[in-house]
Amino acid sequence: MARVYNWQINRTMSYWYGEARPKRQFAAVFDINKCIACQTCTLACKTTWTSGRGQEYMFWNNVESKPYGSYPLAYDFKILDKLGPQPWEGERYEGSTIFEAAPAGERLLGYLPESADYAHPNVGEDEIVGAVDGGMAMELPQPVWMFYLARICNHCTYPACLAACPRGAIYKRPEDGIVLVDQKRCRGYRECVRACPYKRVFFNSHTRVSEKCIGCFPLGEQDVQPRCFTECIGKIRLRGWISTPSAANEDNPIDYLVHVQKVALPLMPQLGLEPNVYYIPPIHVPEPFLVQLFGPGAKRAVERYKHAHTENKKLAALINLFGCTSHVIPRFRVGDGTVAALGDKGEELVTVPIREPVTVRTAFDAKRGVPRLNVT
């Protein structure tokens, strides 16, 4: 096995291939605090990509209620349980990744879900931790909580599916880092399904080959964000490009959120895949659960996000830019009361106010001599 550097766990690790980062790496940030689980993203993806035979159970995008929801069933619990203790020393992960914890004779630590694990995509939906008994005041974190976690393929820097495929049918596009399955080479061994700890690769029983999220790369080639991004009602998603930490650019929105402010974190970084979809953690959830899911930077991320409007004008402005354009956003600029999304050449794509104007209307319209019945 090769030795590669994984900046998310702050150390070198074992991987089956040498480090070969693409020219540009597809990346996204999801703001969990805005998600309302309307499933519009799920339906947008489903109707675009997985409406055919053999794809009935496939959800390349899904939204699950945490802590009890998961698709396929208990995928996160099962892989974390198999991995065992996952100690962190500060920002450095001292435990084993799924590549380093591989049983003898296997390329990595994984498991193949049962058919029944895919039978209940909405399991645990809206189920909360604890119960409301009588009156209860709001506090942070909350003793009674749940949140929504939207998921797509992470298009990892060190994909487990790619490492496990005996046919070499899975590859990362050098131009954008999107992970794809070459269906002409695939023979349906399902090693990729077994390997992916996030279970974002699916087996089509009709075509007998594997399929997965393609990052809507035909749209990306036109600088348009994926379907699940553009259709998001809650405006929780931002698509762009990510640099390595040493090459981070403050004008790059993904770099700013991930590397500079560190408010957006990868999902289960201890697994070792260096995923490229990042999450702004929910502010109302106890820290231990967030650390297990997003790593040791969870508390810092929550605090910076909570105080962005009073302590960091640039961060607050960028959060308002989510969902405001269908274009991929490689750069952004904060002005006097506005924030603008910019293209690769600095051209302005869209400009939005940092704070929406508020108009207070009186209960009585003196000009027309009538009361306003819609004043609340």
Protein Blocks (a to p, Z undefined) as FASTA:
>chain_A
ZZdddfknopacddfbdcdddfbdcdddddfklpgolommmmmmmmmmmmcghilmpcfb
acdddfkbccdehklmmmmmmnopaddehjacfbdcfklmpcehiabdcddddfklmmmm
mgoihiaehjdehjaddddddfbdcdddddddekiabdfklmmmmnlpaccdfklopacd
dfklpgolommmmmmmnlpaccdfklopacddehlmmmmmnopacfklmmmmnlpaccdd
dddfklgcfklmklmmmmmnopaccehklnonopabdcdddfkbcfklmmmmnojklmmm
mmmmmmmmmmomklmmmmmmgopafbdcfbdcddehiacdddfkopafbdcdfbdcdddd
dfbdfknopacfkbZZ
